[in-house]
Amino acid sequence: MSDLEGKVVIVTGASSGIGEAIVVQLVEAGLRVAGLARRIGRVEKLAQSLEGKKGALSPVKCDVSVEDEVKNAFAWVEANLGPPTALINNAGVLKQGVLTAHPVTV
C-alpha cells in the first residue's frame, strides 16, 4: 500500500494527452483524482473506463483561464473529496501580450 493511496489529487488538463496519462497512473495507484478540464465529456468517459481500479476519477468542469471557475472547482473538490494532497497543473493557457498585463491576486 502506497503512502498516497486514498489521497486526493487535482489534475488540470485531464481530458487528453499528458493530463489523461497522469490521471490513469494516479487512479491505478489508488488515488482519488479530481480531473479538471473544459471538455468534461472526455473526462467523464475516462472516469467510466477507470471504474473498478484501486482509485477513482471525479470529473470537474473547469476552464483554468477563468478565475471563478478555478475557485468553484477547488471548493467542489474540498467539499466532495476532501482537501487535496497535491495539485498537478498540466493545463496550458495562452494569452499573448505582456505578462504584467494580466494581474492575478492570490
C-alpha positions as CSV (number, residue, x, y, z in Angstrom):
1,M,0.0,0.0,0.0
2,S,1.4,3.4,-1.0
3,D,1.5,6.3,1.4
4,L,-0.6,8.2,-1.2
5,E,-3.3,5.6,-1.6
6,G,-6.7,7.2,-1.0
7,K,-5.3,10.7,-1.1
8,V,-6.9,13.5,-3.2
9,V,-5.0,14.9,-6.1
10,I,-6.2,17.6,-8.6
11,V,-5.0,17.3,-12.2
12,T,-5.8,20.2,-14.6
13,G,-5.9,19.5,-18.3
14,A,-7.2,16.0,-17.6
15,S,-9.2,15.5,-20.8
16,S,-6.3,14.4,-23.1
17,G,-2.6,13.9,-23.6
18,I,-0.2,14.1,-20.7
19,G,-3.0,15.1,-18.3
20,E,-5.0,12.0,-19.2
21,A,-2.0,9.8,-18.8
22,I,-1.2,11.2,-15.4
23,V,-4.8,10.6,-14.3
24,V,-4.7,7.0,-15.4
25,Q,-1.5,6.4,-13.4
26,L,-2.8,8.0,-10.3
27,V,-6.1,6.2,-10.3
28,E,-4.3,2.9,-10.9
29,A,-2.1,3.7,-7.9
30,G,-5.2,4.1,-5.7
31,L,-5.5,7.9,-5.5
32,R,-8.8,9.8,-5.7
33,V,-8.3,12.2,-8.6
34,A,-10.3,15.4,-9.5
35,G,-9.8,15.7,-13.2
36,L,-10.3,19.3,-14.2
37,A,-11.0,20.2,-17.9
38,R,-13.0,22.3,-20.2
39,R,-14.0,19.2,-22.2
40,I,-15.8,17.5,-19.4
41,G,-17.3,14.8,-21.6
42,R,-13.9,13.4,-22.3
43,V,-13.1,13.2,-18.6
44,E,-16.4,11.5,-17.9
45,K,-15.6,8.8,-20.5
46,L,-12.2,8.4,-18.9
47,A,-13.8,8.0,-15.5
48,Q,-16.0,5.3,-16.9
49,S,-13.1,3.5,-18.3
50,L,-11.3,3.6,-15.0
51,E,-14.2,2.1,-12.9
52,G,-13.0,-0.9,-10.9
53,K,-9.5,0.4,-10.5
54,K,-7.9,1.0,-7.0
55,G,-8.6,4.7,-7.1
56,A,-11.3,6.9,-8.7
57,L,-11.6,9.8,-11.0
58,S,-14.1,12.6,-10.4
59,P,-14.6,14.8,-13.5
60,V,-14.9,18.6,-12.7
61,K,-15.6,21.1,-15.5
62,C,-13.2,24.0,-15.2
63,D,-11.5,26.4,-17.6
64,V,-8.3,27.4,-15.8
65,S,-8.2,30.7,-17.6
66,V,-11.4,31.8,-15.7
67,E,-10.6,32.5,-12.0
68,D,-14.1,32.0,-10.7
69,E,-14.2,28.5,-12.3
70,V,-11.0,27.6,-10.6
71,K,-12.3,28.8,-7.3
72,N,-15.5,26.9,-7.7
73,A,-13.7,23.7,-8.8
74,F,-11.4,23.8,-5.8
75,A,-14.4,24.4,-3.5
76,W,-16.2,21.4,-5.0
77,V,-13.1,19.2,-4.5
78,E,-12.7,20.2,-0.9
79,A,-16.5,19.7,-0.2
80,N,-16.9,16.4,-2.0
81,L,-13.5,14.7,-1.9
82,G,-11.6,16.4,0.9
83,P,-8.6,18.6,1.0
84,P,-6.2,17.9,-1.9
85,T,-2.7,16.5,-1.1
86,A,-1.3,17.6,-4.5
87,L,-2.0,19.7,-7.5
88,I,-0.7,18.9,-10.9
89,N,-1.0,21.9,-13.1
90,N,-1.0,20.4,-16.6
91,A,-3.4,22.6,-18.4
92,G,-2.0,25.3,-20.7
93,V,-3.3,28.8,-21.1
94,L,-2.2,31.1,-23.9
95,K,-2.6,34.8,-23.5
96,Q,-0.5,36.8,-25.8
97,G,0.9,40.1,-24.5
98,V,2.9,41.5,-21.7
99,L,2.9,39.2,-18.6
100,T,2.1,42.0,-16.2
101,A,-1.0,43.0,-18.2
102,H,-2.8,40.0,-16.6
103,P,-2.7,40.6,-12.9
104,V,-4.0,37.9,-10.6
105,T,-4.2,38.3,-6.8
106,V,-3.7,35.3,-4.5
